Amino acid sequence: MLPAGTYVFKLLDSQTDRHIVQIFNKDETQIIATILAIPNYRLRATGKTVVTFRERPAGEPEALRAWFFPGENYGQEFVYPKARAVELAKEVDAPVLFTAAEIPLEVVEPIKTVDEPVVAQLEQAPVKAIQPSGEEVELAAVVTPLPPLVAETTLPATASTMPLIALLGLLALGGAVVLRLAQRRLQ
């Protein structure tokens, strides 16, 4: 959870289906947290950055849920350490994503490359969800799968037959000229 303020969220370039988000202060001089995230999908994209929060009791700080880029349907849903996820699930009465791996949430230095040990640890950490009852469930039970990318198998019919008709007209005109010249030679 972040206190009220201005922050810079950066996505570390990773080749896996997991993403690592680094949160900096507004001047990017101090790293606040390095967090594991999984892809999240929303139906309607907006023109600005959107950060969603989990509902919490009055007076409690809001818990981050997801971060979406401007103009994108795809974003990042944050994964919590198990102990914190159990608390949040009970407070918000909804499933919360967690990882049981002991990964330090706060990292003193920003991660610059994907070859660092903490990146490998984050990418390989098992992710599940915890129900408000405390029951662990598989990720697929609470996360809506991303819609498949649909590849067009046929091209849309956007072309006109006018160029073909013009070509046939030119061929007919050319054939008429050739026949006319052949007829004159025979006379």
DRENPA-3360 file (N, C-alpha, C; in nm, 2 decimals, always signed):
BEGIN
1 = MLPAGTYV = +0.08/-0.12/+0.00/+0.00/+0.00/+0.00/+0.09/+0.12/+0.00 ~ +0.05/+0.22/-0.08/+0.12/+0.34/-0.09/+0.05/+0.46/-0.02 ~ +0.11/+0.54/+0.05/+0.05/+0.66/+0.11/+0.01/+0.76/-0.01 ~ -0.08/+0.85/+0.02/-0.12/+0.94/-0.09/+0.00/+1.02/-0.14 ~ +0.01/+1.04/-0.27/+0.12/+1.11/-0.32/+0.13/+1.08/-0.47 ~ +0.24/+1.13/-0.53/+0.27/+1.11/-0.67/+0.38/+1.01/-0.69 ~ +0.35/+0.91/-0.78/+0.45/+0.80/-0.80/+0.47/+0.78/-0.95 ~ +0.58/+0.72/-0.98/+0.61/+0.68/-1.12/+0.61/+0.52/-1.12;
9 = FKLLDSQT = +0.53/+0.46/-1.21/+0.53/+0.32/-1.22/+0.60/+0.29/-1.35 ~ +0.69/+0.19/-1.34/+0.77/+0.14/-1.46/+0.76/-0.01/-1.47 ~ +0.74/-0.05/-1.59/+0.73/-0.20/-1.62/+0.87/-0.24/-1.66 ~ +0.92/-0.34/-1.59/+1.05/-0.40/-1.63/+1.03/-0.49/-1.75 ~ +1.11/-0.48/-1.85/+1.10/-0.56/-1.97/+1.13/-0.71/-1.94 ~ +1.03/-0.79/-1.95/+1.04/-0.93/-1.92/+0.98/-1.02/-2.03 ~ +1.04/-1.13/-2.07/+0.99/-1.21/-2.18/+0.88/-1.31/-2.13 ~ +0.85/-1.32/-2.00/+0.75/-1.42/-1.95/+0.61/-1.36/-1.95;
17 = DRHIVQIF = +0.51/-1.44/-1.91/+0.38/-1.39/-1.90/+0.36/-1.32/-1.76 ~ +0.46/-1.30/-1.69/+0.46/-1.23/-1.56/+0.53/-1.10/-1.59 ~ +0.49/-1.00/-1.51/+0.55/-0.87/-1.53/+0.60/-0.82/-1.39 ~ +0.70/-0.74/-1.40/+0.76/-0.68/-1.27/+0.74/-0.53/-1.28 ~ +0.68/-0.48/-1.18/+0.65/-0.33/-1.18/+0.73/-0.27/-1.07 ~ +0.80/-0.16/-1.11/+0.88/-0.09/-1.01/+0.81/+0.04/-0.98 ~ +0.79/+0.08/-0.86/+0.73/+0.20/-0.82/+0.83/+0.30/-0.76 ~ +0.84/+0.42/-0.81/+0.94/+0.52/-0.77/+0.86/+0.64/-0.71;
25 = NKDETQII = +0.94/+0.72/-0.64/+0.88/+0.85/-0.60/+0.87/+0.93/-0.72 ~ +0.80/+1.05/-0.71/+0.78/+1.13/-0.83/+0.90/+1.18/-0.90 ~ +1.01/+1.19/-0.83/+1.14/+1.24/-0.89/+1.22/+1.12/-0.95 ~ +1.18/+1.00/-0.92/+1.25/+0.88/-0.96/+1.39/+0.87/-0.89 ~ +1.40/+0.93/-0.77/+1.53/+0.92/-0.70/+1.52/+0.81/-0.60 ~ +1.41/+0.76/-0.57/+1.40/+0.65/-0.46/+1.30/+0.55/-0.51 ~ +1.34/+0.42/-0.50/+1.25/+0.31/-0.54/+1.16/+0.28/-0.41 ~ +1.03/+0.27/-0.43/+0.94/+0.24/-0.32/+0.92/+0.09/-0.31;
33 = ATILAIPN = +0.89/+0.03/-0.43/+0.86/-0.12/-0.43/+0.89/-0.18/-0.56 ~ +0.91/-0.31/-0.56/+0.92/-0.39/-0.68/+0.81/-0.50/-0.66 ~ +0.72/-0.50/-0.75/+0.60/-0.59/-0.73/+0.58/-0.68/-0.85 ~ +0.54/-0.80/-0.82/+0.51/-0.90/-0.93/+0.36/-0.87/-0.97 ~ +0.34/-0.88/-1.10/+0.21/-0.85/-1.16/+0.18/-0.95/-1.27 ~ +0.05/-0.98/-1.30/+0.02/-1.06/-1.41/-0.07/-0.98/-1.50 ~ -0.08/-1.02/-1.63/-0.16/-0.94/-1.72/-0.31/-0.93/-1.68 ~ -0.37/-0.82/-1.70/-0.51/-0.79/-1.66/-0.57/-0.73/-1.79;
41 = YRLRATGK = -0.70/-0.76/-1.81/-0.77/-0.71/-1.93/-0.89/-0.63/-1.89 ~ -0.92/-0.52/-1.95/-1.04/-0.44/-1.93/-1.11/-0.43/-2.07 ~ -1.24/-0.41/-2.07/-1.31/-0.41/-2.19/-1.30/-0.27/-2.26 ~ -1.29/-0.17/-2.19/-1.29/-0.03/-2.25/-1.16/+0.04/-2.21 ~ -1.08/+0.08/-2.30/-0.96/+0.15/-2.28/-0.99/+0.30/-2.26 ~ -0.91/+0.37/-2.18/-0.93/+0.52/-2.17/-0.80/+0.59/-2.22 ~ -0.81/+0.72/-2.23/-0.70/+0.80/-2.28/-0.60/+0.84/-2.18 ~ -0.61/+0.79/-2.05/-0.52/+0.82/-1.95/-0.48/+0.70/-1.86;
49 = TVVTFRER = -0.38/+0.71/-1.79/-0.34/+0.60/-1.70/-0.45/+0.58/-1.59 ~ -0.48/+0.46/-1.57/-0.58/+0.42/-1.46/-0.51/+0.33/-1.36 ~ -0.53/+0.36/-1.24/-0.48/+0.27/-1.13/-0.61/+0.24/-1.05 ~ -0.64/+0.11/-1.04/-0.76/+0.07/-0.96/-0.72/+0.02/-0.82 ~ -0.81/+0.04/-0.73/-0.78/+0.00/-0.59/-0.89/-0.10/-0.54 ~ -0.85/-0.18/-0.44/-0.95/-0.26/-0.38/-1.02/-0.18/-0.27 ~ -1.15/-0.21/-0.25/-1.23/-0.14/-0.15/-1.18/-0.18/-0.01 ~ -1.17/-0.09/+0.08/-1.12/-0.11/+0.21/-1.21/-0.05/+0.31;
57 = PAGEPEAL = -1.20/-0.09/+0.44/-1.28/-0.02/+0.54/-1.24/+0.13/+0.55 ~ -1.34/+0.21/+0.60/-1.31/+0.35/+0.61/-1.19/+0.38/+0.70 ~ -1.11/+0.47/+0.66/-0.99/+0.51/+0.74/-0.87/+0.43/+0.71 ~ -0.88/+0.32/+0.63/-0.77/+0.23/+0.59/-0.71/+0.28/+0.46 ~ -0.58/+0.27/+0.44/-0.53/+0.31/+0.31/-0.58/+0.21/+0.20 ~ -0.59/+0.27/+0.08/-0.64/+0.18/-0.03/-0.53/+0.09/-0.08 ~ -0.57/-0.03/-0.12/-0.48/-0.13/-0.17/-0.48/-0.13/-0.32 ~ -0.36/-0.13/-0.38/-0.35/-0.13/-0.53/-0.41/-0.26/-0.58;
65 = RAWFFPGE = -0.48/-0.25/-0.69/-0.53/-0.37/-0.76/-0.47/-0.39/-0.89 ~ -0.48/-0.29/-0.98/-0.43/-0.30/-1.12/-0.39/-0.16/-1.17 ~ -0.31/-0.16/-1.27/-0.25/-0.04/-1.34/-0.27/-0.06/-1.49 ~ -0.33/+0.03/-1.55/-0.36/+0.03/-1.70/-0.29/+0.14/-1.77 ~ -0.23/+0.11/-1.88/-0.16/+0.22/-1.96/-0.27/+0.30/-2.04 ~ -0.24/+0.42/-2.08/-0.34/+0.50/-2.16/-0.36/+0.43/-2.29 ~ -0.49/+0.42/-2.33/-0.52/+0.37/-2.46/-0.51/+0.22/-2.47 ~ -0.48/+0.15/-2.37/-0.46/+0.00/-2.37/-0.57/-0.07/-2.30;
73 = NYGQEFVY = -0.61/-0.19/-2.35/-0.70/-0.28/-2.28/-0.62/-0.36/-2.18 ~ -0.50/-0.38/-2.20/-0.42/-0.47/-2.12/-0.34/-0.39/-2.01 ~ -0.33/-0.44/-1.89/-0.27/-0.37/-1.78/-0.20/-0.47/-1.69 ~ -0.17/-0.43/-1.57/-0.10/-0.52/-1.47/-0.18/-0.53/-1.35 ~ -0.21/-0.66/-1.31/-0.28/-0.68/-1.18/-0.17/-0.72/-1.08 ~ -0.17/-0.66/-0.96/-0.07/-0.68/-0.86/-0.09/-0.80/-0.78 ~ +0.02/-0.87/-0.75/+0.02/-0.99/-0.67/+0.08/-0.96/-0.53 ~ +0.02/-1.00/-0.43/+0.06/-0.97/-0.29/+0.13/-1.08/-0.23;
81 = PKARAVEL = +0.22/-1.06/-0.13/+0.27/-1.17/-0.04/+0.15/-1.24/+0.03 ~ +0.16/-1.36/+0.05/+0.05/-1.44/+0.11/-0.01/-1.38/+0.23 ~ +0.07/-1.35/+0.33/+0.02/-1.29/+0.46/-0.07/-1.17/+0.43 ~ -0.02/-1.08/+0.35/-0.10/-0.96/+0.32/-0.22/-0.99/+0.24 ~ -0.22/-1.09/+0.15/-0.33/-1.13/+0.06/-0.44/-1.18/+0.15 ~ -0.41/-1.26/+0.25/-0.51/-1.32/+0.34/-0.58/-1.21/+0.41 ~ -0.51/-1.11/+0.46/-0.57/-0.99/+0.53/-0.67/-0.92/+0.43 ~ -0.61/-0.89/+0.31/-0.69/-0.81/+0.22/-0.82/-0.89/+0.17;
89 = AKEVDAPV = -0.81/-1.02/+0.15/-0.92/-1.10/+0.11/-1.03/-1.09/+0.21 ~ -1.00/-1.10/+0.34/-1.10/-1.09/+0.44/-1.16/-0.95/+0.45 ~ -1.08/-0.85/+0.43/-1.13/-0.71/+0.44/-1.22/-0.67/+0.33 ~ -1.18/-0.71/+0.21/-1.26/-0.67/+0.09/-1.36/-0.77/+0.05 ~ -1.36/-0.89/+0.11/-1.46/-1.00/+0.09/-1.45/-1.04/-0.06 ~ -1.33/-1.05/-0.11/-1.31/-1.09/-0.25/-1.18/-1.16/-0.26 ~ -1.16/-1.25/-0.37/-1.03/-1.32/-0.38/-0.92/-1.22/-0.41 ~ -0.80/-1.25/-0.36/-0.68/-1.16/-0.38/-0.57/-1.25/-0.43;
97 = LFTAAEIP = -0.50/-1.21/-0.53/-0.38/-1.28/-0.58/-0.27/-1.28/-0.49 ~ -0.20/-1.39/-0.48/-0.08/-1.40/-0.39/+0.03/-1.49/-0.44 ~ +0.14/-1.47/-0.38/+0.25/-1.57/-0.41/+0.31/-1.61/-0.27 ~ +0.33/-1.74/-0.25/+0.38/-1.78/-0.12/+0.54/-1.77/-0.12 ~ +0.60/-1.73/-0.23/+0.74/-1.72/-0.23/+0.78/-1.60/-0.14 ~ +0.89/-1.61/-0.07/+0.93/-1.50/+0.02/+1.02/-1.41/-0.07 ~ +0.96/-1.31/-0.12/+1.03/-1.21/-0.21/+1.02/-1.08/-0.14 ~ +1.14/-1.01/-0.13/+1.14/-0.88/-0.06/+1.06/-0.78/-0.15;
105 = LEVVEPIK = +0.96/-0.71/-0.09/+0.88/-0.62/-0.16/+0.95/-0.49/-0.19 ~ +1.03/-0.45/-0.09/+1.10/-0.32/-0.11/+1.25/-0.36/-0.15 ~ +1.29/-0.30/-0.26/+1.42/-0.32/-0.31/+1.49/-0.18/-0.31 ~ +1.61/-0.18/-0.25/+1.68/-0.05/-0.24/+1.72/+0.01/-0.37 ~ +1.77/-0.07/-0.46/+1.82/-0.03/-0.59/+1.73/-0.07/-0.70 ~ +1.70/+0.02/-0.80/+1.62/-0.02/-0.91/+1.68/-0.13/-0.99 ~ +1.59/-0.22/-1.04/+1.64/-0.33/-1.12/+1.66/-0.27/-1.26 ~ +1.78/-0.30/-1.31/+1.82/-0.24/-1.44/+1.81/-0.34/-1.56;
113 = TVDEPVVA = +1.84/-0.47/-1.52/+1.84/-0.58/-1.63/+1.75/-0.69/-1.58 ~ +1.71/-0.77/-1.68/+1.62/-0.89/-1.64/+1.71/-1.01/-1.60 ~ +1.84/-0.99/-1.59/+1.93/-1.10/-1.55/+1.95/-1.10/-1.40 ~ +1.90/-1.01/-1.32/+1.92/-1.00/-1.18/+1.84/-1.11/-1.11 ~ +1.90/-1.17/-1.00/+1.84/-1.28/-0.93/+1.69/-1.25/-0.88 ~ +1.66/-1.13/-0.84/+1.53/-1.10/-0.79/+1.42/-1.12/-0.91 ~ +1.47/-1.09/-1.03/+1.38/-1.10/-1.15/+1.34/-1.24/-1.17 ~ +1.44/-1.33/-1.17/+1.42/-1.47/-1.19/+1.33/-1.53/-1.08;
121 = QLEQAPVK = +1.35/-1.48/-0.96/+1.27/-1.53/-0.84/+1.12/-1.48/-0.86 ~ +1.10/-1.36/-0.91/+0.97/-1.31/-0.93/+0.90/-1.38/-1.05 ~ +0.97/-1.41/-1.15/+0.92/-1.47/-1.27/+0.88/-1.62/-1.24 ~ +0.95/-1.68/-1.15/+0.92/-1.83/-1.12/+0.83/-1.85/-1.00 ~ +0.79/-1.75/-0.93/+0.71/-1.76/-0.81/+0.57/-1.81/-0.85 ~ +0.52/-1.91/-0.78/+0.39/-1.96/-0.81/+0.28/-1.86/-0.76 ~ +0.18/-1.83/-0.85/+0.08/-1.73/-0.82/-0.05/-1.81/-0.80 ~ -0.12/-1.78/-0.69/-0.26/-1.84/-0.67/-0.35/-1.73/-0.62;
129 = AIQPSGEE = -0.47/-1.76/-0.58/-0.56/-1.66/-0.52/-0.61/-1.72/-0.39 ~ -0.64/-1.63/-0.30/-0.69/-1.67/-0.17/-0.83/-1.61/-0.15 ~ -0.92/-1.70/-0.12/-1.06/-1.66/-0.10/-1.08/-1.59/+0.04 ~ -1.18/-1.52/+0.06/-1.20/-1.45/+0.20/-1.21/-1.56/+0.31 ~ -1.25/-1.68/+0.27/-1.26/-1.79/+0.37/-1.12/-1.84/+0.41 ~ -1.02/-1.80/+0.34/-0.88/-1.85/+0.36/-0.85/-1.97/+0.27 ~ -0.94/-2.01/+0.19/-0.91/-2.12/+0.10/-0.83/-2.08/-0.02 ~ -0.72/-2.15/-0.05/-0.64/-2.12/-0.17/-0.70/-2.18/-0.29;
137 = VELAAVVT = -0.71/-2.10/-0.40/-0.76/-2.15/-0.53/-0.67/-2.12/-0.64 ~ -0.68/-2.20/-0.75/-0.59/-2.17/-0.86/-0.63/-2.04/-0.92 ~ -0.53/-1.98/-0.99/-0.54/-1.85/-1.05/-0.66/-1.85/-1.15 ~ -0.67/-1.96/-1.23/-0.78/-1.96/-1.33/-0.92/-1.95/-1.27 ~ -0.93/-1.99/-1.15/-1.07/-1.98/-1.08/-1.11/-1.84/-1.06 ~ -1.02/-1.74/-1.05/-1.06/-1.61/-1.01/-1.02/-1.50/-1.12 ~ -0.93/-1.54/-1.21/-0.89/-1.44/-1.31/-0.95/-1.48/-1.44 ~ -1.01/-1.38/-1.50/-1.07/-1.40/-1.63/-0.96/-1.42/-1.73;
145 = PLPPLVAE = -0.96/-1.52/-1.81/-0.85/-1.54/-1.91/-0.85/-1.43/-2.01 ~ -0.74/-1.39/-2.07/-0.73/-1.29/-2.17/-0.80/-1.34/-2.29 ~ -0.87/-1.26/-2.37/-0.94/-1.31/-2.49/-0.83/-1.34/-2.59 ~ -0.85/-1.45/-2.67/-0.75/-1.49/-2.76/-0.74/-1.39/-2.87 ~ -0.62/-1.37/-2.92/-0.60/-1.28/-3.04/-0.66/-1.35/-3.16 ~ -0.75/-1.29/-3.23/-0.82/-1.35/-3.34/-0.74/-1.31/-3.47 ~ -0.69/-1.41/-3.54/-0.62/-1.39/-3.66/-0.73/-1.40/-3.78 ~ -0.72/-1.30/-3.86/-0.81/-1.30/-3.98/-0.77/-1.41/-4.07;
153 = TTLPATAS = -0.86/-1.50/-4.11/-0.83/-1.61/-4.20/-0.85/-1.57/-4.34 ~ -0.95/-1.48/-4.36/-0.97/-1.43/-4.50/-0.97/-1.28/-4.49 ~ -0.93/-1.22/-4.60/-0.92/-1.07/-4.61/-1.06/-1.02/-4.63 ~ -1.09/-0.91/-4.59/-1.23/-0.85/-4.61/-1.24/-0.81/-4.76 ~ -1.36/-0.82/-4.81/-1.39/-0.79/-4.95/-1.41/-0.64/-4.97 ~ -1.29/-0.57/-4.98/-1.29/-0.43/-5.00/-1.26/-0.38/-5.14 ~ -1.21/-0.48/-5.22/-1.17/-0.44/-5.36/-1.30/-0.43/-5.45 ~ -1.28/-0.35/-5.56/-1.39/-0.33/-5.65/-1.36/-0.41/-5.78;
161 = TMPLIALL = -1.46/-0.43/-5.86/-1.44/-0.50/-5.99/-1.42/-0.40/-6.10 ~ -1.42/-0.27/-6.07/-1.40/-0.17/-6.17/-1.27/-0.18/-6.25 ~ -1.16/-0.21/-6.18/-1.03/-0.22/-6.26/-1.04/-0.34/-6.36 ~ -1.10/-0.45/-6.32/-1.12/-0.57/-6.41/-1.21/-0.53/-6.53 ~ -1.31/-0.46/-6.50/-1.40/-0.42/-6.61/-1.33/-0.33/-6.71 ~ -1.25/-0.23/-6.65/-1.17/-0.14/-6.74/-1.07/-0.22/-6.82 ~ -1.00/-0.32/-6.76/-0.90/-0.40/-6.83/-0.97/-0.48/-6.95 ~ -1.09/-0.54/-6.92/-1.16/-0.61/-7.02/-1.20/-0.52/-7.14;
169 = GLLALGGA = -1.24/-0.39/-7.10/-1.28/-0.29/-7.20/-1.16/-0.26/-7.29 ~ -1.04/-0.24/-7.23/-0.92/-0.21/-7.31/-0.88/-0.32/-7.40 ~ -0.89/-0.45/-7.35/-0.86/-0.56/-7.43/-0.96/-0.57/-7.55 ~ -1.08/-0.55/-7.52/-1.18/-0.55/-7.63/-1.15/-0.44/-7.73 ~ -1.12/-0.32/-7.69/-1.09/-0.21/-7.78/-0.96/-0.25/-7.86 ~ -0.86/-0.30/-7.79/-0.74/-0.34/-7.86/-0.77/-0.45/-7.96 ~ -0.85/-0.55/-7.93/-0.89/-0.66/-8.02/-0.96/-0.60/-8.14 ~ -1.05/-0.50/-8.12/-1.12/-0.44/-8.23/-1.03/-0.37/-8.33;
177 = VVLRLAQR = -0.93/-0.30/-8.27/-0.83/-0.23/-8.35/-0.75/-0.33/-8.43 ~ -0.70/-0.44/-8.38/-0.62/-0.54/-8.45/-0.71/-0.60/-8.56 ~ -0.83/-0.63/-8.54/-0.92/-0.69/-8.64/-0.94/-0.59/-8.75 ~ -0.96/-0.46/-8.72/-0.98/-0.35/-8.82/-0.86/-0.34/-8.91 ~ -0.74/-0.35/-8.85/-0.61/-0.34/-8.93/-0.60/-0.46/-9.02 ~ -0.63/-0.58/-8.97/-0.62/-0.70/-9.04/-0.72/-0.70/-9.16 ~ -0.83/-0.64/-9.14/-0.93/-0.64/-9.24/-0.89/-0.54/-9.36 ~ -0.82/-0.43/-9.32/-0.78/-0.34/-9.42/-0.66/-0.39/-9.50;
185 = RLQ = -0.58/-0.48/-9.44/-0.47/-0.54/-9.52/-0.52/-0.64/-9.62 ~ -0.63/-0.70/-9.58/-0.68/-0.80/-9.67/-0.75/-0.74/-9.79 ~ -0.79/-0.62/-9.79/-0.86/-0.56/-9.90/-0.78/-0.51/-10.01;
% end
